[in-house]
């Protein structure tokens, strides 16, 4: 019995030390973060056996990855954070940074229609993250978090801009195609006219040759009779 109690004490002491270690290291991490130092090593250490609020470690690690422009990895950490038990007032902060990281993955070529389509899809997925649990509302501005709503509206404006650009590109493409078709038709008509003129010239030349031949043949016939 005493042995079991001793083991329990040891476990509690280890857990307490781990908790203190996490708190101290997390404070150091936050202070460095606020001073513009983004240590991925320390942040990653805190994600190991972190308790009682494991989402904090993943969220902080995601933020550091975001600052270091490692957006895909940051997205993974935000996803892990949201899988933990997160207070509602903290969840929206995670979703905002999650959505921002998604937006940062957009590599847009405004002269490429496929690139525009892909960018719109990525921005739509970012809005899905903001609206999934009501931080923002897709149909109106009645989400329970003002910052989420503002970010959603900003993303929607960008989507609308890209959709307008997409229509202009399609119009320009169609217009260019029409002009190209017209040019091709004009060239075809020109070639056909030239061929027709050549045919008419050939027919004219042929008739002149035939007339000369007939005249020559007629004169020959006359001379033959005289002989």
Secondary structure, DSSP 8 states (H G I E B T S, - for coil): -HHHHHHHHHHHHHHHHHHHHHHHHHHHHHHHHHTT---HHHHHHHTTT--S-HHHHHHHHHHHHHHTT-HHHHHHHHHHHHHS---HHHHHHHHHHHHHHHHHT----TT-HHHHHHHHHHHHHHHHHHHTTSSS-SSSS--S-HHHHHHHHHHHHHHHHHHHHHHHHHHHHHHHHHHHHHHHHHHHHHHHHHHHHHHHHHHHHHHHHHHHHHHHHHHHHHHHHH-
